[in-house]
Amino acid sequence: MTGRHDAVPRVAGGLLAGAVLAGLVTQAMRHRRVVRGRGDESLFETGRRNILAYRLTEPQDSVPSDTPVLVFESAMVSTAEHWSWVRRSLGQQFPTLIYSRAGYGRSEFHSTEPFTLESAVRDLEELVRHVCGHRPVVLVGHSLGGYLALRSAESMRDLIRGLVLIDPSHPGELLRSSAQAKGAEQVTFGLVLMPQSTRLGLGGLLPEPSWVRLLPGDQQDLCNDQYRDEKLWTAAKREWRATHREFLNYDGNLPEFGVPVRLIAADRTHVTDKTASDLHGEIVAAATQGDMRVIERAKHDEILLNEELASQVSRLIHDFMHNLDGRHSAAKEVS
């Protein structure tokens, strides 16, 4: 009996070690798939040595040379694949540029500089100027990506013709919204655990997030791998620290942007946080020409990931682009 009792810890320890090893092997294979990406991305190295993976697509039918390129800027904890429904809809009529910020997906973070949100803005500007040249662009940003789009408007004023902000972050939200401040505590706690857990090979223990099955079928496996991989959470932790620091030091002044703006809000954001409606209204009011459209029964993330909701977003962007084109044509006639 003694021998049998002594064997139990050894067997249990061996099983645990085997499970950990299996987790690490699975994690390594998953990581290789994330780094490999879709395989059709182009790569661009920024001045900070970051490598950005991007895809530029052109409509099959020819469009006027001055048709703006739609440039998509993702939320935190998001990759280019999260724009799949919107890009598929709008890519038939407009040039589109999607990419993942440094550290997400196939993109790599190599900068030795302390990371700030301005660093992300400079990466975006370099990518846009490299890929689009002198072509006009319309920036489309979701959540934190919406705020980064706002930040980019001033430095790219020679290229940017308009902004579409989808449930965007406002730099004053942590100071003025108790709901956002409480949420920030949860985000901070989660981003302490997730990078380390996935680094230890525990990503496979995470349940598949429900939103993955909302995406097109050919995107689901890659997004599931990204969600369980250390890269995504390390990048998110880096961005959250910079965002948290900058938003807590907000001086009350929004970035300058002298272009038309369409803000597309998820109604659940406004219902659950009344302050969010006021903050979004401030962004619209700061624009030279701006409006806000609210999509009913939409949540902050599902507004892009749900095909039906994303189609509503696409129609609002399409409408904005055509109105923008009319204003541009009128301006050329006057000049």
Secondary structure, 3 states (H helix, E strand, C coil): CHHHHHHHHHHHHHHHHHHHHHHHHHHHHHHHHHHHCCCCCEEEECCCCCEEEEEEECCCCCCCCCCCEEEEECCCCCCHHHHHHHHHHHCCCCCEEEECCCCCCCCECCCCCCCCHHHHHHHHHHHHHHHHCCCCEEEEEECHHHHHHHHHHHHCCCCEEEEEEECCCCCCHHHHCHHHHHHHHHHHHHHHHHHHHHHCCHHHHCCCCHHHHHCCHHHHHHHHHHHHCHHHHHHHHHHHHHHHHHHHCCCCCCCCCCCCEEEEEEHHHHHHCHHHHHHHHHHHHCCCCEEEEEECCCCCCHHHHCHHHHHHHHHHHHHHHHHHHHHHHHHHHHC
